Amino acid sequence: MYYRLILCSAVLTLLGCGDGLSVYPVTGKVTLDGQAISGASITFQPVEGGTGMPAVGSTDSNGQYSLTDMRSENIGGGAEPGDYRVGVLWYKPSVDTSNATGEGGGPAEDEEVGDAKSRQTVSGPDSLLPAAYQNPKTSGLQFTVTTNSADNTFDIELVSSFKGEGK
């Protein structure tokens, strides 16, 4: 009997009580001025002092998204229960450079490298949303993920005139 107790204790110790990594499906639709947006990135960032890990998703052609937890472990789609601030990024598609030849980008024969005529200005992608939506702290978007999956549908309705939380 004593050996069974030790064996059961050892097995339970090795198995542990679970890793506590439980995520629940989170879905929704993103619109800008009432129109669904395609190709936007959604970031759920836990509020300061909150539980959970960041989760991300992207919108399809109908503006629908579903989140994936950003852990290194593959624990499935969704987010941990908790309070989250949300950021949305949506950029103008990049120019296709797959057929670029590499010609014509350097200085002309009569120019020195570094001359003003030979310099090119490089800028980042153009955002199609007000900048305040990109940062979860200024977006004004906050949601609570629960263990009840039916409560985890969050439609995000954006407006082009938005200047940021508290502005």
N, CA, C and O atoms as a DFTB+ gen file, in Angstrom:
668 C
 N C O
     1  1       0.827      -1.186       0.000
     2  2       0.000       0.000       0.000
     3  2       0.873       1.252       0.000
     4  3       0.600       2.214      -0.718
     5  1       1.918       1.224       0.810
     6  2       2.823       2.357       0.915
     7  2       3.456       2.661      -0.440
     8  3       3.602       3.826      -0.811
     9  1       3.839       1.602      -1.191
    10  2       4.472       1.779      -2.491
    11  2       3.498       2.357      -3.513
    12  3       3.899       3.134      -4.380
    13  1       2.229       1.987      -3.421
    14  2       1.221       2.554      -4.332
    15  2       1.074       4.052      -4.110
    16  3       0.956       4.817      -5.067
    17  1       1.082       4.464      -2.868
    18  2       0.973       5.885      -2.529
    19  2       2.161       6.655      -3.084
    20  3       1.995       7.740      -3.642
    21  1       3.350       6.105      -2.935
    22  2       4.551       6.761      -3.459
    23  2       4.505       6.798      -4.985
    24  3       4.833       7.818      -5.591
    25  1       4.097       5.685      -5.612
    26  2       4.001       5.628      -7.061
    27  2       2.996       6.646      -7.589
    28  3       3.293       7.357      -8.549
    29  1       1.818       6.732      -6.982
    30  2       0.802       7.719      -7.391
    31  2       1.309       9.137      -7.213
    32  3       1.072       9.987      -8.071
    33  1       1.995       9.405      -6.129
    34  2       2.551      10.742      -5.885
    35  2       3.589      11.096      -6.937
    36  3       3.626      12.221      -7.435
    37  1       4.433      10.121      -7.272
    38  2       5.467      10.365      -8.275
    39  2       4.841      10.651      -9.641
    40  3       5.265      11.571     -10.340
    41  1       3.840       9.867     -10.017
    42  2       3.174      10.077     -11.304
    43  2       2.507      11.449     -11.348
    44  3       2.638      12.167     -12.339
    45  1       1.803      11.815     -10.299
    46  2       1.144      13.120     -10.260
    47  2       2.162      14.256     -10.309
    48  3       1.903      15.286     -10.931
    49  1       3.299      14.086      -9.673
    50  2       4.337      15.108      -9.697
    51  2       4.884      15.268     -11.107
    52  3       5.076      16.389     -11.578
    53  1       5.138      14.141     -11.788
    54  2       5.658      14.208     -13.151
    55  2       4.656      14.819     -14.115
    56  3       5.037      15.587     -14.999
    57  1       3.385      14.491     -13.957
    58  2       2.358      15.032     -14.839
    59  2       2.062      16.483     -14.540
    60  3       1.726      17.246     -15.445
    61  1       2.179      16.870     -13.304
    62  2       1.898      18.240     -12.914
    63  2       0.412      18.513     -12.908
    64  3      -0.408      17.619     -13.121
    65  1       0.090      19.738     -12.665
    66  2      -1.311      20.134     -12.599
    67  2      -1.731      20.865     -13.859
    68  3      -2.739      21.573     -13.851
    69  1      -0.982      20.710     -14.941
    70  2      -1.302      21.443     -16.169
    71  2      -0.442      22.677     -16.252
    72  3       0.078      23.151     -15.243
    73  1      -0.291      23.198     -17.452
    74  2       0.562      24.363     -17.641
    75  2      -0.189      25.676     -17.522
    76  3       0.425      26.741     -17.589
    77  1      -1.495      25.625     -17.349
    78  2      -2.271      26.843     -17.177
    79  2      -2.446      27.641     -18.458
    80  3      -2.966      28.756     -18.411
    81  1      -2.030      27.109     -19.598
    82  2      -2.135      27.817     -20.860
    83  2      -3.461      27.484     -21.517
    84  3      -3.570      26.509     -22.261
    85  1      -4.448      28.283     -21.242
    86  2      -5.766      28.080     -21.828
    87  2      -6.137      29.307     -22.641
    88  3      -6.203      30.421     -22.120
    89  1      -6.379      29.085     -23.926
    90  2      -6.815      30.184     -24.772
    91  2      -8.227      29.889     -25.261
    92  3      -8.644      28.736     -25.361
    93  1      -8.943      30.954     -25.561
    94  2     -10.334      30.844     -26.006
    95  2     -10.473      31.607     -27.308
    96  3      -9.880      32.674     -27.469
    97  1     -11.250      31.074     -28.240
    98  2     -11.398      31.735     -29.542
    99  2     -11.862      33.185     -29.404
   100  3     -12.763      33.497     -28.625
   101  1     -11.229      34.054     -30.174
   102  2     -11.600      35.471     -30.234
   103  2     -11.738      35.818     -31.711
   104  3     -10.812      35.603     -32.494
   105  1     -12.890      36.352     -32.089
   106  2     -13.160      36.702     -33.472
   107  2     -13.859      38.053     -33.536
   108  3     -14.238      38.618     -32.510
   109  1     -14.023      38.552     -34.723
   110  2     -14.760      39.796     -34.917
   111  2     -14.609      40.294     -36.333
   112  3     -14.071      39.610     -37.203
   113  1     -15.093      41.497     -36.544
   114  2     -15.033      42.144     -37.853
   115  2     -14.511      43.558     -37.650
   116  3     -14.882      44.229     -36.688
   117  1     -13.649      44.010     -38.559
   118  2     -13.092      45.358     -38.499
   119  2     -13.644      46.165     -39.666
   120  3     -13.593      45.739     -40.819
   121  1     -14.177      47.350     -39.336
   122  2     -14.684      48.249     -40.371
   123  2     -14.088      49.634     -40.185
   124  3     -13.725      50.023     -39.075
   125  1     -13.992      50.364     -41.266
   126  2     -13.592      51.767     -41.244
   127  2     -14.713      52.543     -41.915
   128  3     -15.012      52.334     -43.090
   129  1     -15.325      53.434     -41.161
   130  2     -16.462      54.220     -41.656
   131  2     -17.545      53.315     -42.238
   132  3     -18.175      53.644     -43.243
   133  1     -17.751      52.166     -41.587
   134  2     -18.807      51.247     -41.976
   135  2     -18.439      50.236     -43.055
   136  3     -19.245      49.359     -43.365
   137  1     -17.240      50.333     -43.637
   138  2     -16.804      49.422     -44.697
   139  2     -15.772      48.437     -44.153
   140  3     -14.831      48.841     -43.470
   141  1     -15.941      47.149     -44.451
   142  2     -14.992      46.120     -44.016
   143  2     -13.623      46.403     -44.616
   144  3     -13.520      46.819     -45.771
   145  1     -12.572      46.180     -43.835
   146  2     -11.215      46.374     -44.344
   147  2     -10.486      45.035     -44.403
   148  3     -10.593      44.212     -43.494
   149  1      -9.757      44.836     -45.469
   150  2      -9.032      43.595     -45.725
   151  2      -7.536      43.810     -45.547
   152  3      -6.994      44.827     -45.978
   153  1      -6.872      42.851     -44.912
   154  2      -5.420      42.915     -44.770
   155  2      -4.930      43.727     -43.584
   156  3      -3.746      44.057     -43.523
   157  1      -5.793      44.056     -42.651
   158  2      -5.371      44.789     -41.453
   159  2      -4.837      43.802     -40.420
   160  3      -5.267      42.649     -40.374
   161  1      -3.900      44.259     -39.594
   162  2      -3.369      43.460     -38.493
   163  2      -3.977      43.951     -37.194
   164  3      -4.047      45.155     -36.944
   165  1      -4.421      43.004     -36.362
   166  2      -5.051      43.310     -35.082
   167  2      -4.117      42.809     -33.985
   168  3      -3.639      41.676     -34.052
   169  1      -3.854      43.638     -32.978
   170  2      -3.009      43.240     -31.856
   171  2      -3.772      43.441     -30.561
   172  3      -4.232      44.546     -30.274
   173  1      -3.909      42.377     -29.775
   174  2      -4.478      42.451     -28.431
   175  2      -3.315      42.430     -27.456
   176  3      -2.588      41.439     -27.376
   177  1      -3.133      43.517     -26.714
   178  2      -2.036      43.669     -25.753
   179  2      -2.630      43.684     -24.349
   180  3      -3.505      44.504     -24.070
   181  1      -2.175      42.790     -23.442
   182  2      -2.727      42.808     -22.085
   183  2      -2.539      44.181     -21.429
   184  3      -1.503      44.820     -21.613
   185  1      -3.529      44.628     -20.671
   186  2      -3.391      45.901     -19.952
   187  2      -2.293      45.736     -18.910
   188  3      -1.986      44.616     -18.500
   189  1      -1.703      46.840     -18.482
   190  2      -0.643      46.804     -17.494
   191  2      -1.122      46.078     -16.244
   192  3      -2.214      46.338     -15.739
   193  1      -0.300      45.175     -15.759
   194  2      -0.645      44.430     -14.555
   195  2      -1.642      43.317     -14.799
   196  3      -2.015      42.605     -13.867
   197  1      -2.077      43.157     -16.038
   198  2      -3.070      42.129     -16.353
   199  2      -2.424      40.792     -16.650
   200  3      -1.200      40.664     -16.698
   201  1      -3.263      39.817     -16.846
   202  2      -2.782      38.490     -17.198
   203  2      -2.855      38.327     -18.703
   204  3      -3.376      39.195     -19.403
   205  1      -2.349      37.247     -19.185
   206  2      -2.443      36.965     -20.607
   207  2      -1.189      37.360     -21.349
   208  3      -0.303      38.034     -20.824
   209  1      -1.149      36.922     -22.575
   210  2      -0.052      37.203     -23.493
   211  2      -0.638      37.937     -24.693
   212  3      -1.831      37.818     -24.969
   213  1       0.190      38.695     -25.408
   214  2      -0.320      39.336     -26.617
   215  2      -0.863      38.303     -27.594
   216  3      -0.398      37.164     -27.638
   217  1      -1.845      38.715     -28.370
   218  2      -2.425      37.863     -29.400
   219  2      -2.619      38.717     -30.647
   220  3      -2.866      39.920     -30.552
   221  1      -2.507      38.094     -31.809
   222  2      -2.590      38.829     -33.069
   223  2      -3.505      38.116     -34.055
   224  3      -3.790      36.926     -33.925
   225  1      -3.950      38.872     -35.035
   226  2      -4.759      38.315     -36.106
   227  2      -4.718      39.258     -37.293
   228  3      -4.163      40.353     -37.201
   229  1      -5.297      38.842     -38.400
   230  2      -5.400      39.719     -39.566
   231  2      -6.766      39.524     -40.210
   232  3      -7.385      38.465     -40.103
   233  1      -7.213      40.575     -40.879
   234  2      -8.551      40.539     -41.468
   235  2      -8.519      39.910     -42.854
   236  3      -7.560      40.059     -43.611
   237  1      -9.605      39.201     -43.156
   238  2      -9.756      38.620     -44.488
   239  2     -10.485      39.622     -45.387
   240  3     -10.671      40.778     -45.005
   241  1     -10.892      39.187     -46.563
   242  2     -11.535      40.095     -47.523
   243  2     -12.871      40.638     -47.031
   244  3     -13.361      41.632     -47.568
   245  1     -13.472      40.006     -46.020
   246  2     -14.733      40.486     -45.444
   247  2     -14.537      41.257     -44.145
   248  3     -15.511      41.612     -43.480
   249  1     -13.278      41.517     -43.778
   250  2     -12.980      42.234     -42.544
   251  2     -12.989      41.349     -41.307
   252  3     -12.820      41.850     -40.195
   253  1     -13.183      40.041     -41.473
   254  2     -13.241      39.115     -40.344
   255  2     -11.832      38.774     -39.860
   256  3     -10.908      38.654     -40.664
   257  1     -11.672      38.620     -38.546
   258  2     -10.384      38.216     -37.980
   259  2     -10.607      37.162     -36.899
   260  3     -11.699      37.037     -36.346
   261  1      -9.563      36.419     -36.616
   262  2      -9.518      35.544     -35.453
   263  2      -8.102      35.647     -34.904
   264  3      -7.142      35.790     -35.660
   265  1      -7.980      35.574     -33.581
   266  2      -6.690      35.787     -32.930
   267  2      -5.913      34.499     -32.736
   268  3      -6.479      33.408     -32.665
   269  1      -4.589      34.657     -32.653
   270  2      -3.670      33.585     -32.299
   271  2      -2.767      34.099     -31.189
   272  3      -2.187      35.179     -31.303
   273  1      -2.650      33.329     -30.120
   274  2      -1.773      33.662     -29.000
   275  2      -0.324      33.701     -29.488
   276  3       0.068      32.885     -30.322
   277  1       0.473      34.639     -28.977
   278  2       1.844      34.811     -29.456
   279  2       2.894      34.041     -28.654
   280  3       4.071      34.396     -28.703
   281  1       2.515      33.028     -27.941
   282  2       3.475      32.217     -27.195
   283  2       4.348      31.398     -28.119
   284  3       3.995      31.132     -29.268
   285  1       5.484      31.007     -27.599
   286  2       6.352      30.140     -28.395
   287  2       5.781      28.730     -28.479
   288  3       6.074      27.995     -29.423
   289  1       4.966      28.349     -27.493
   290  2       4.337      27.039     -27.546
   291  2       3.176      27.084     -28.537
   292  3       2.541      28.125     -28.706
   293  1       2.909      25.992     -29.169
   294  2       1.797      25.930     -30.110
   295  2       0.555      25.475     -29.345
   296  3       0.269      24.280     -29.272
   297  1      -0.182      26.433     -28.774
   298  2      -1.332      26.058     -27.947
   299  2      -2.660      26.330     -28.619
   300  3      -3.712      26.126     -28.014
   301  1      -2.630      26.788     -29.858
   302  2      -3.877      26.970     -30.583
   303  2      -4.283      28.418     -30.738
   304  3      -3.634      29.333     -30.232
   305  1      -5.375      28.595     -31.454
   306  2      -5.859      29.929     -31.751
   307  2      -6.680      30.500     -30.620
   308  3      -7.416      29.777     -29.947
   309  1      -6.554      31.807     -30.408
   310  2      -7.338      32.482     -29.386
   311  2      -6.470      33.340     -28.495
   312  3      -5.335      33.670     -28.838
   313  1      -7.014      33.696     -27.353
   314  2      -6.301      34.511     -26.372
   315  2      -6.668      34.031     -24.976
   316  3      -7.730      33.444     -24.766
   317  1      -5.783      34.286     -24.032
   318  2      -6.067      33.958     -22.636
   319  2      -7.116      34.913     -22.092
   320  3      -7.218      36.046     -22.563
   321  1      -7.893      34.483     -21.118
   322  2      -8.853      35.405     -20.493
   323  2      -8.121      36.596     -19.863
   324  3      -7.039      36.441     -19.297
   325  1      -8.715      37.765     -19.967
   326  2      -8.135      38.959     -19.376
   327  2      -8.557      40.203     -20.134
   328  3      -9.284      40.137     -21.125
   329  1      -8.080      41.345     -19.640
   330  2      -8.378      42.638     -20.260
   331  2      -7.270      42.999     -21.230
   332  3      -6.087      42.857     -20.922
   333  1      -7.663      43.465     -22.399
   334  2      -6.710      43.791     -23.462
   335  2      -6.999      45.162     -24.052
   336  3      -8.153      45.560     -24.215
   337  1      -5.921      45.876     -24.367
   338  2      -6.012      47.057     -25.218
   339  2      -5.696      46.580     -26.632
   340  3      -4.927      45.639     -26.827
   341  1      -6.301      47.242     -27.609
   342  2      -6.217      46.750     -28.978
   343  2      -5.649      47.808     -29.914
   344  3      -6.003      48.984     -29.833
   345  1      -4.775      47.378     -30.790
   346  2      -4.237      48.228     -31.845
   347  2      -4.580      47.628     -33.199
   348  3      -4.687      46.410     -33.343
   349  1      -4.752      48.499     -34.194
   350  2      -5.068      48.044     -35.551
   351  2      -4.111      48.734     -36.514
   352  3      -3.961      49.955     -36.487
   353  1      -3.467      47.944     -37.361
   354  2      -2.555      48.460     -38.375
   355  2      -3.102      48.075     -39.747
   356  3      -3.499      46.932     -39.972
   357  1      -3.117      49.036     -40.648
   358  2      -3.588      48.759     -42.006
   359  2      -2.823      49.662     -42.946
   360  3      -2.931      50.886     -42.867
   361  1      -2.045      49.060     -43.842
   362  2      -1.173      49.812     -44.721
   363  2      -1.538      49.622     -46.177
   364  3      -2.085      48.598     -46.587
   365  1      -1.212      50.652     -46.942
   366  2      -1.360      50.592     -48.394
   367  2      -0.428      49.487     -48.892
   368  3       0.719      49.408     -48.451
   369  1      -0.899      48.637     -49.799
   370  2      -0.034      47.553     -50.287
   371  2       1.248      48.103     -50.903
   372  3       1.238      49.157     -51.539
   373  1       2.342      47.389     -50.711
   374  2       3.637      47.781     -51.266
   375  2       3.621      47.633     -52.777
   376  3       2.831      46.871     -53.335
   377  1       4.500      48.366     -53.422
   378  2       4.669      48.256     -54.863
   379  2       5.372      46.934     -55.146
   380  3       6.312      46.566     -54.441
   381  1       4.928      46.230     -56.160
   382  2       5.543      44.963     -56.534
   383  2       6.884      45.228     -57.207
   384  3       6.943      45.854     -58.265
   385  1       7.952      44.751     -56.592
   386  2       9.289      44.939     -57.158
   387  2       9.859      43.628     -57.683
   388  3      11.064      43.525     -57.913
   389  1       9.009      42.627     -57.873
   390  2       9.507      41.317     -58.305
   391  2      10.113      41.341     -59.704
   392  3      10.901      40.455     -60.039
   393  1       9.769      42.331     -60.531
   394  2      10.333      42.412     -61.879
   395  2      11.439      43.462     -61.981
   396  3      11.834      43.837     -63.085
   397  1      11.937      43.936     -60.849
   398  2      12.973      44.964     -60.866
   399  2      14.245      44.402     -61.487
   400  3      14.608      43.251     -61.246
   401  1      14.928      45.233     -62.299
   402  2      16.136      44.782     -62.982
   403  2      17.389      45.267     -62.288
   404  3      18.473      44.736     -62.532
   405  1      17.268      46.260     -61.433
   406  2      18.453      46.813     -60.798
   407  2      19.108      47.890     -61.632
   408  3      20.130      48.441     -61.223
   409  1      18.548      48.208     -62.796
   410  2      19.123      49.223     -63.667
   411  2      18.496      50.580     -63.397
   412  3      17.354      50.667     -62.945
   413  1      19.233      51.615     -63.671
   414  2      18.695      52.960     -63.632
   415  2      18.613      53.579     -62.259
   416  3      18.084      54.684     -62.132
   417  1      19.105      52.931     -61.228
   418  2      18.984      53.495     -59.897
   419  2      20.214      54.245     -59.444
   420  3      20.177      54.922     -58.417
   421  1      21.308      54.143     -60.187
   422  2      22.557      54.775     -59.762
   423  2      22.731      56.145     -60.366
   424  3      21.860      56.636     -61.084
   425  1      23.869      56.768     -60.070
   426  2      24.130      58.098     -60.609
   427  2      24.419      58.044     -62.106
   428  3      24.891      57.033     -62.625
   429  1      24.130      59.143     -62.785
   430  2      24.457      59.255     -64.208
   431  2      25.978      59.285     -64.346
   432  3      26.696      59.474     -63.364
   433  1      26.462      59.095     -65.578
   434  2      27.908      59.028     -65.794
   435  2      28.624      60.292     -65.348
   436  3      29.759      60.221     -64.878
   437  1      27.974      61.463     -65.487
   438  2      28.637      62.717     -65.147
   439  2      28.404      63.131     -63.694
   440  3      28.772      64.243     -63.313
   441  1      27.801      62.263     -62.870
   442  2      27.525      62.583     -61.467
   443  2      28.443      61.804     -60.548
   444  3      28.837      60.677     -60.849
   445  1      28.767      62.398     -59.459
   446  2      29.509      61.723     -58.403
   447  2      28.511      60.969     -57.529
   448  3      27.362      61.390     -57.395
   449  1      28.940      59.867     -56.941
   450  2      28.092      59.164     -55.979
   451  2      27.871      60.114     -54.818
   452  3      28.827      60.701     -54.311
   453  1      26.648      60.273     -54.395
   454  2      26.334      61.186     -53.293
   455  2      25.789      62.518     -53.764
   456  3      25.317      63.309     -52.948
   457  1      25.843      62.791     -55.079
   458  2      25.244      64.014     -55.586
   459  2      23.757      64.008     -55.288
   460  3      23.144      62.943     -55.211
   461  1      23.179      65.165     -55.121
   462  2      21.770      65.288     -54.778
   463  2      20.869      64.613     -55.805
   464  3      19.845      64.034     -55.442
   465  1      21.244      64.680     -57.106
   466  2      20.402      64.086     -58.132
   467  2      20.327      62.563     -58.011
   468  3      19.321      61.959     -58.383
   469  1      21.389      61.945     -57.490
   470  2      21.418      60.485     -57.438
   471  2      20.787      59.908     -56.173
   472  3      20.564      58.700     -56.091
   473  1      20.499      60.756     -55.189
   474  2      19.908      60.257     -53.947
   475  2      18.425      59.981     -54.116
   476  3      17.723      60.695     -54.832
   477  1      17.963      58.939     -53.449
   478  2      16.547      58.610     -53.469
   479  2      15.994      58.710     -52.059
   480  3      16.677      58.380     -51.090
   481  1      14.778      59.158     -51.950
   482  2      14.124      59.215     -50.655
   483  2      13.386      57.913     -50.426
   484  3      12.636      57.449     -51.285
   485  1      13.602      57.334     -49.270
   486  2      12.931      56.084     -48.924
   487  2      12.024      56.362     -47.734
   488  3      12.447      56.965     -46.747
   489  1      10.794      55.924     -47.832
   490  2       9.866      56.109     -46.720
   491  2       9.167      54.802     -46.437
   492  3       9.173      53.890     -47.263
   493  1       8.572      54.715     -45.280
   494  2       7.849      53.507     -44.897
   495  2       6.510      53.423     -45.604
   496  3       6.146      54.314     -46.372
   497  1       5.782      52.352     -45.343
   498  2       4.476      52.185     -45.984
   499  2       3.483      53.241     -45.488
   500  3       3.601      53.752     -44.375
   501  1       2.517      53.549     -46.333
   502  2       1.497      54.532     -45.986
   503  2       0.379      53.862     -45.199
   504  3      -0.206      52.879     -45.654
   505  1       0.082      54.399     -44.009
   506  2      -1.008      53.870     -43.196
   507  2      -2.335      54.333     -43.776
   508  3      -2.473      55.479     -44.206
   509  1      -3.298      53.442     -43.782
   510  2      -4.633      53.772     -44.265
   511  2      -5.588      54.093     -43.117
   512  3      -6.780      54.309     -43.335
   513  1      -5.054      54.121     -41.890
   514  2      -5.846      54.438     -40.693
   515  2      -5.219      55.606     -39.958
   516  3      -4.023      55.860     -40.108
   517  1      -6.010      56.327     -39.162
   518  2      -5.406      57.332     -38.289
   519  2      -4.347      56.682     -37.399
   520  3      -4.546      55.578     -36.891
   521  1      -3.234      57.366     -37.215
   522  2      -2.097      56.816     -36.472
   523  2      -2.465      56.368     -35.064
   524  3      -1.866      55.424     -34.550
   525  1      -3.429      57.016     -34.433
   526  2      -3.788      56.682     -33.051
   527  2      -4.282      55.243     -32.911
   528  3      -4.153      54.656     -31.837
   529  1      -4.840      54.669     -33.964
   530  2      -5.329      53.288     -33.889
   531  2      -4.189      52.272     -33.813
   532  3      -4.398      51.152     -33.349
   533  1      -2.996      52.641     -34.258
   534  2      -1.884      51.704     -34.298
   535  2      -1.375      51.339     -32.906
   536  3      -0.891      50.226     -32.697
   537  1      -1.476      52.244     -31.976
   538  2      -0.964      52.033     -30.624
   539  2      -2.110      51.630     -29.697
   540  3      -3.070      52.386     -29.548
   541  1      -2.028      50.450     -29.070
   542  2      -3.104      50.040     -28.166
   543  2      -3.370      51.037     -27.032
   544  3      -4.474      51.068     -26.489
   545  1      -2.380      51.844     -26.672
   546  2      -2.574      52.811     -25.580
   547  2      -3.344      54.050     -26.020
   548  3      -3.903      54.755     -25.179
   549  1      -3.385      54.330     -27.322
   550  2      -4.080      55.528     -27.799
   551  2      -5.306      55.209     -28.655
   552  3      -6.034      56.112     -29.068
   553  1      -5.530      53.924     -28.916
   554  2      -6.621      53.547     -29.833
   555  2      -8.010      53.712     -29.227
   556  3      -8.992      53.860     -29.954
   557  1      -8.095      53.686     -27.889
   558  2      -9.406      53.740     -27.245
   559  2     -10.158      52.422     -27.322
   560  3     -11.321      52.349     -26.924
   561  1      -9.508      51.382     -27.829
   562  2     -10.141      50.070     -27.981
   563  2      -9.695      49.160     -26.844
   564  3      -8.500      48.938     -26.651
   565  1     -10.650      48.639     -26.099
   566  2     -10.337      47.726     -25.001
   567  2     -11.440      46.678     -24.892
   568  3     -12.628      46.998     -24.927
   569  1     -11.023      45.422     -24.758
   570  2     -11.962      44.310     -24.673
   571  2     -11.534      43.347     -23.574
   572  3     -10.364      43.290     -23.195
   573  1     -12.506      42.592     -23.071
   574  2     -12.240      41.580     -22.055
   575  2     -12.534      40.211     -22.644
   576  3     -13.666      39.917     -23.030
   577  1     -11.496      39.374     -22.710
   578  2     -11.638      37.994     -23.178
   579  2     -12.049      37.150     -21.977
   580  3     -11.456      37.252     -20.903
   581  1     -13.071      36.316     -22.167
   582  2     -13.569      35.473     -21.075
   583  2     -13.421      33.995     -21.442
   584  3     -13.044      33.649     -22.562
   585  1     -13.725      33.143     -20.475
   586  2     -13.697      31.696     -20.717
   587  2     -14.925      31.232     -21.489
   588  3     -14.986      30.082     -21.924
   589  1     -15.895      32.109     -21.661
   590  2     -17.094      31.791     -22.437
   591  2     -16.884      32.284     -23.873
   592  3     -16.991      33.478     -24.153
   593  1     -16.585      31.353     -24.767
   594  2     -16.269      31.720     -26.153
   595  2     -17.362      32.529     -26.830
   596  3     -17.076      33.320     -27.729
   597  1     -18.607      32.346     -26.416
   598  2     -19.717      33.091     -27.014
   599  2     -19.603      34.587     -26.743
   600  3     -20.175      35.393     -27.477
   601  1     -18.865      34.970     -25.690
   602  2     -18.699      36.381     -25.332
   603  2     -17.484      37.023     -26.004
   604  3     -17.233      38.211     -25.803
   605  1     -16.731      36.264     -26.791
   606  2     -15.457      36.745     -27.316
   607  2     -15.506      37.139     -28.789
   608  3     -14.544      36.921     -29.526
   609  1     -16.621      37.717     -29.214
   610  2     -16.719      38.293     -30.549
   611  2     -16.688      39.803     -30.388
   612  3     -17.590      40.398     -29.798
   613  1     -15.628      40.418     -30.926
   614  2     -15.432      41.855     -30.758
   615  2     -15.346      42.518     -32.123
   616  3     -14.328      42.416     -32.807
   617  1     -16.424      43.202     -32.518
   618  2     -16.407      43.964     -33.760
   619  2     -15.743      45.302     -33.479
   620  3     -16.043      45.960     -32.483
   621  1     -14.851      45.692     -34.356
   622  2     -14.071      46.920     -34.178
   623  2     -14.499      47.902     -35.257
   624  3     -14.230      47.700     -36.441
   625  1     -15.169      48.970     -34.831
   626  2     -15.690      49.976     -35.759
   627  2     -14.825      51.226     -35.678
   628  3     -14.887      51.979     -34.706
   629  1     -14.023      51.432     -36.705
   630  2     -13.086      52.556     -36.751
   631  2     -13.676      53.699     -37.579
   632  3     -14.506      53.488     -38.464
   633  1     -13.221      54.915     -37.263
   634  2     -13.652      56.092     -38.033
   635  2     -12.425      56.880     -38.487
   636  3     -11.466      57.035     -37.732
   637  1     -12.463      57.379     -39.737
   638  2     -11.296      58.076     -40.271
   639  2     -10.970      59.386     -39.587
   640  3      -9.842      59.866     -39.702
   641  1     -11.907      59.978     -38.886
   642  2     -11.642      61.247     -38.226
   643  2     -11.078      61.097     -36.813
   644  3     -10.864      62.101     -36.133
   645  1     -10.834      59.878     -36.360
   646  2     -10.349      59.622     -34.988
   647  2      -8.958      60.233     -34.777
   648  3      -8.064      60.056     -35.604
   649  1      -8.788      60.950     -33.664
   650  2      -7.511      61.593     -33.338
   651  2      -6.794      60.928     -32.183
   652  3      -5.645      61.267     -31.899
   653  1      -7.436      59.995     -31.514
   654  2      -6.776      59.299     -30.402
   655  2      -7.544      59.446     -29.125
   656  3      -8.304      60.397     -28.940
   657  1      -7.338      58.485     -28.233
   658  2      -7.966      58.485     -26.910
   659  2      -7.622      59.778     -26.178
   660  3      -6.448      60.119     -26.033
   661  1      -8.630      60.486     -25.724
   662  2      -8.425      61.698     -24.940
   663  2      -8.057      62.920     -25.754
   664  3      -7.677      63.941     -25.180
   665  1      -8.156      62.851     -27.074
   666  2      -7.803      64.006     -27.904
   667  2      -9.033      64.599     -28.535
   668  3      -8.937      65.581     -29.271
